[in-house]
Structure formats: structure tokens, C-alpha cells
């Protein structure tokens, strides 16, 4: 379709949308007032997968867990689509036929647009920019909705010599930033946010983020999987967290409906030690208060940074030998996956874990290593209580992620 025809179609869509709003029944208006819907137009990195793909998960599949209950996420992301093919197949039209004033259209493409050898997907960076402008942005605006441009999420692509992650699809990242600035629409630079996060944990730990599984670990993947583009559920939760955190800073009405911001993941260690990107630093002196909403309850803790032999989440810690203390964080009531990092590059770590009064067991990684383990917990009093004890009671990091 020519750009002229697309513009005409957008104008006609605007007229239809205005007419539909004018003729809306009172019940329809009341339903719309219950809360906005976030529509996602994207590819396989955001797609919703069924159980046969386990553990593959798209960030759009779990995004709703980071928003208030009256926010609806309508995930239209589908694998193998580019900004162009998503339009040509009528998938954008399906969204625009449903989207209402006050809703949001989150748009993330680039992975498949760059597929030069797949003609039905390939979209040049210049055309990609104009599709974003003339179809996604204009289409959402014509219906009273807010378009939000999202730069393509990073792949597990890094410089082997430095371990630093490369910018994935840089031309598409740049065009997305340009069109958002030119059109004055909200931008989530997921490319930069995901890359900073991956840089802080390093390429090896990033295997847990991306779809790397061992042979036999999942029945549907008997030979294992080594996929540096798509995410495991843990990784999808991290990417959705970054999207939600960025949304909280956009200054739009949806920003006030983000359930968690920066204070859901914590990197523990001494002041001055590296802090994992987008994590909140907690030192031995960070006492829990109701005003702060997170921190440590206890005294006599030590804190150490063991240097660069481990990633930012593993290398530093707080500890208390043969004693006990608590880490507390105020969170909305609900189900969570709490991931704890424990270890010491210079020796052994022995940490007993109790969550919400329930004994979870002992974390005891081999000397000179670190481990991460995830626990399921339900919070009913607005505060997560984590008790640590044992011979060393190391604690390197805490991640509190919404559960399924």
C-alpha cells in the first residue's frame, strides 16, 4: 500500500473512531473507565507461548504482572513478523479496530525487519521508520490512544574479548529513537536498558535470561536449547520489569499504574561496589524503615566486595557469621518468585533461608562460587520478610518478581 493510501486509511479510521466514541453506549463507556488496555504489537521476543514451548516466554506475556489490576494487557505479538508484515497481514488493523481513547499501543519491532534474506519480513531501516510513523503512531493517535515506541530488545550478542554486549540492530534502534523524538511520542529504550542489565550480569549469567536449556531439562526439548534471541520465563520477567520501570518514568497516566518500579530487585554489598543495572543498592547500613520500604533488620553485619571474578550480583555481599538478620521489602499482596544469590569468591557461604515464616532450606554453593535459587512465596501483609541465618548467612542479591 502506498504511503498516500495509508494516510487516507488512517484519516478514515480516525473518522470511524470518532463516530464510534460518539455512539458508545453507557455500559461501554463504564467498561472503558475501569482502566486502560495496553496493546502490544511486536514479534516473538514479546509473544505469548503455550505450555508446549516451555520455558520459552515473551516479555509481553508477563507484562501485566507489573501493572495494577485494572490495567489490561492485550498481547498481539507474534513470531516472525516485522513492522511491515504485521501491517500487511492485518494484525495492526485488528488492534486499531479495538483500541479506545485512553488505551496504549506498545510497538517493538526490528528483529525480523533486519532479515535481509527473508523478503516477506525484510524492511529497510528507512521504511521501518515510516511504518512506525504513518501506521502505528498515526493509527493509535487517530483513535485517541497513546503510542509508545520501544527499541528492539538486545540479543545475547557480546564482544568475546571484553564481555560487553553489542547493540542489536543498531540502525533500527536509531530510527525508532528518531521517529519517537520527531513525533513527540513516549519512547522506551529497551535496547539500552536490556544491554545495561546484561552487561551488569555478564554473558554467562545471561544464559539464564535467554533460552539456554540442558538436554533433558524439559521434555519438549530433549536435546536442550541454545537460543540467544528468545527468553526463558525468568528472562521475560526481567525484560518486562525493564519495560514497566521505563513506563513508570514516561509521565503518562499509565505511569501511575505501574505496580513495581526500581525497588523490586536489590544488589547487596558495600557502598562503592558495582551495582547491577536497574537494581537498588543495599549496604549493611541500609536499615529497613516504613518510609524507605526496604532494608535490613539486624546488627553486626559485615560487607565485602570480592572484585571482578564474578558479575555485579555475585561479587559483593553482606553476611553475619553464626547469627541471623532479616531483609524486608514492602510489596503489594500477591504471589512472587523470590530469587536469592549467595556466594563468596574467596571462600564458602552457608545461608539458611526463611521466607514469610516458612523455612526454605540451605544455600551452600561450592567454595569460590555463587548460586542463585528461586522460591515461591505469597505475601498477605504488604511486606516480604526474608530471614537469613547459618554459619555465614551470606546474601548477595534479592530479586522479587511477580509469579505466574
N, C-alpha and C positions, 0 to 999 in steps of 0.2 A: 504494500500500500504506500502511495506517495505521502510525503510529509504534508502536502496540501490537503489530501483526503483525510489523513489522520487528524489534522487540525479541525477540519469540518466536522468529523465524527465526534471530536471532543466537545465542540460547541453544541452540537445536537444533544450529546449526553448531558451537558450542563442544563439545557432547557428541560430535558426529561426529568433530571434530578430535582430541579426547582419545582416542577409541576407535581412530582411525587411527594415532596415535602409539604406543598400546599394542600394536597388532598389526603394527607396522612390521617388515619383515624385516631381518636383519643387514646385508645389502647396501644396503638403502635408507638405513639409519642411517649407514653408512660414507660413502655418497654425500653425504648432508646435511652430514656433518662436514667435507667438503672445503672448504667456505666458504659464506657466506650468499648468498642471492639477494635483490637489490633489485628489487621490483616497482614499476612506475610507473603510476599511474592519473592521466591528465591529458588534455590537449587537443592541438590542432595545434602549439602552441608547443614541445611536447616530443616530438611524433610522429616515428617513423622513416619516411623517404621513400625511394622507389626513384629510380633514375637519371633517370627521365623528368621528375622535379621539379627537377633540378639548377639552381642550387646550394642549393635550399631544404633546410634541415636543422633538426631539432628538438634541443633540448638533451638530451633523453633518449636520442637516437640515438648520442651520442658520450660519454655519461657514463661508460661502462665504461673509457674510456681513463685515467681519473683514479683508478682503484682497482686494488688488487693483482690478480694473475692469477686467484686462487682466488675472487674475487667475481664473481658472475653478475648481469648486469642484464637483467631481463625487461621490456621496454618495451611496455606495453599502451596507451599514449597514442594517441588517435585524434581527428582533427579534428572540430570541430562539436559536441563533447559538453560538457555541463555536469555538475555534480556529481549532478544528478538523473537526466538521461538516460543517463549512464554506468551508473547502477544499473538503471534501467528496461529497458535493452537487455541486461541480463545480463552486462555486462562486468566489473563488480566481482565477481559470483558466480564468473566464470571464474578470477579471481585467487584468491579465497578458497578455491576448490576445490583449488588447487595450493600455496598458501603454507604454509610449515612453521615450526615453532618455531625461533627464531634468525634468521629472514628479516626483511626490512623492506618496508614499504609506503609509498612516497613519493607524496603526494597533492597535486596542484596543479590547482585549478580557479578560475574567476572570470571569464575572458574571455567564455565563452558563457553563463554564468549571468546575466550582465548584459544579455543580448539581449532586451530588453523586447518587441520587435516580432516575435520568433520564439517562439511559445508552446511549441513542443516542446523548446526549450532553456531558456527563462527560468526562473530560480529566484530567489526573493526572497532578500535577504541573511539574513533570519531562518531561512528553510528551508535555505539553503545551510549555515548553521552547524550545524543539527540533522542534516543528512545527513552532514556530516563527523563529528559526534559519534556518532550512532547506527548508522551503516553502515560507514564507513571505519575509524574508531578502534576501535569496539567489535568489528567483524568481524576486524580484524587481531589485537587483543588476545586474542580468544577462541581463536585458533589459535596462541598463543604467539609471535606476530610483533610487531615494533615498528612502530607507525605513526609517520610523520614528516609533519607538516603543512608545506606550502610555500605561502607567499603568492604571488599571481599576479605573474608576471614583467612588468616595465614594457614599455609600448609606446613608440614614438618620438613621444611627445607632449610638447611643451615650450612654455614661455612665449616667444613671439617677441621680446618686449622684453628679456628677461633671458637667454634661452638655457637656463634651468634647466628640468629635466624635471618634468612633473606626476606626481602619484601616480595610477597607472592603477587603476581600480576600487576606490576608497578604502573603500567600505562592505564589500566582500568581503575586502579586506586586514585591516580591523579585526576582522571576525568570525572570520577564520582565526586571528588572534593571540589573540583571546578564548578560542576553544574549546581551543586548544593549552594556554593557561595554566590554564583551568578543569579540563581533563582530565589535566594534568601530562604531556603528551607532547612529544617534541622538536619544535622549530619552526625552520624555515629561512626567514628573512625575505628571500626573493628579491626582493620588491618594493623593499625598501630597498637591498639590495646592488646590484641591477642599476641602480637610479636613481642611486646614488652613482657607480658606474662610468661611466654615460652622462653625468652632469654633468661628470665629470673630463675626458672626451674631447670633449664638445660635440656639438651637433646635426649638424654637417656630417660629422664623422668617424663619427658613428653610422650614416651611410648604409652604411658597410662592415660594420656589425654586422647591420643589418636587410636585408630582401630588396629592395635597390635595385640594379638592373642596367641597363646601357645597351642600346639597341636593337642587336641582332645579336651581343651579347656571348655569349649562349648560344643555340644553335639552337632549343631548345624555347621560347624567349622572344624571338621576332623583334622585337617592339615594345618590349622592355625591361619592367621591372617596378618599380613604386614601392609597396612594401608596408611599412607602419610597424608591423606586428604580428609577422610571422614573420621568421626568421633565415636569413642565409647561413651556410655552414659555419663561417666564421670567427667569426661572432656566436654560433652554437650552442656552439662550443668555449669562448668566453668565459663564456657563461651556465652551461655545465656546470662550468667551473672555479670559478665562484662557488658553485654548489651543493656541489661537492666540498670547497671551502675551508670552507664553513659546516659540512659534515658532520664535518670534522676537529675542530671545536670543540664538538660535541654531547655528548661524554663517554659515548658508547655504544661497544660493541665494534667497530662498523663504523668508528668514528673512526680506529682504528689501522690501518685497511686503505686509507686514502686515499693514493694514490701521490704526489701533489704537494699542497703547501699554499700558503703565500704566496710562497715563493721560486721561482716559475717565471716571473714577469713583473717586469721591472726598469725603473725610471724613473731615468735618469742626469742628474745636474746638481748644482749647488752646494747645500750644506746651507741650509735655509731656503726653497728654491724649492718651489712646489707639487708634490705627488706625486700621480699618478693614483690614484684609489681602488683599494685592494686590491693595489697594486704595492709592491715593495720599493725603497727609495731606495738608489742607489749614487752616491757622490761620487768625485772624483778620488783621495781618500784612502782609499777602501774597498778595501783590498788583499785579494786572494784568499788565504785560508788554508783548510787542511783542516777546521778547526773551524767556520769560518763557512760554507764550502761554496759561496761565490760571491764575485766581486770582480774587481779589476783587477790585472794583472801588467804593470808598467811604471812609468816615472817621467817627470816633466816635463809632465804633462797640465795643461791649463787647464780651467776650468769656467765656464759662463755661463748666466744666465737672461735671456732677451730680453723678458720681460714678457708681457702678456695677449693679444697679437695672434695667438697660436697656442694650441692646447689644452695640457693639462698634459704630455702625452707629447712634444710638439713644441717647446715654448718654451725648454726648457733642455737642456744637453748637456755632455759632456766632449769634448775634442779634443786633438790633438797635431799640430802643423804639421811636415810633411816628416819624420815619424818613424813608429814602429809600436809598438803595445801589444796586449795581449790582454784579453779578458773571458772569465772561466771560470765555469762553474756545474756543480756536481755533480748529476747526474740519473741515474735508473735507465737501464740499457741499453735501447735501443729506437729506434724511428723517431719523428722530431719534425718539426714545421713551425716554423722559426725566423723570426720577423717582426722586422725591424730598421727603426727610424725614424731618419732622417738629415735634417738641415736647419738653417737659420740664418735667422731673421727679418731679420738685419742684413747679410746678405751671402751668399756662396756656400759650399757644402760639397762636398768631394770626398773620398769614402771608398772605399778598396779593401777588399773583404771576402774573407776566407778562413775556411772552416768545416771543422773536423776535418781540416785539412791540404789541403783542396780549394779552389782559387781559384774564387770565385763571381762576380767581376766588380766593377764600379764603380758606386756610387750617387752621382749628381751632379744633385740637384734644381736647378731654376732659382733664381737668386739671390732671397733673401727668402721662399723657400717650403720645405716639408718633404715628404719622400716616405716611404712605407712599402713594403717589399718582403719577400716571403716566400720562404724557401729550404727545401728538403727536405734532411734530414741524418739519418744513423744514428749513434748513439753505441754504442760497444762496450767502452769502458773506464771507464764510470761518470762521465765528465766531458765536458761540452761545451766545446770550445776554439774561441773566436772571435777571429781576428786582424784588426786594423784598421790601415790604413796610408794613405798618399797625401798630397796637398797639405795637407789639413786634418784628415782622419781623425775627422770628427765622429761621435758616437754619442749619440743622444737617448734611445732606449729599446730594450729587448730583450724579446721575448715568446717563450717556449719552450713550445709547445703540442703535445700528443700528436698524431701523424699518424694518418691512416686506416690 
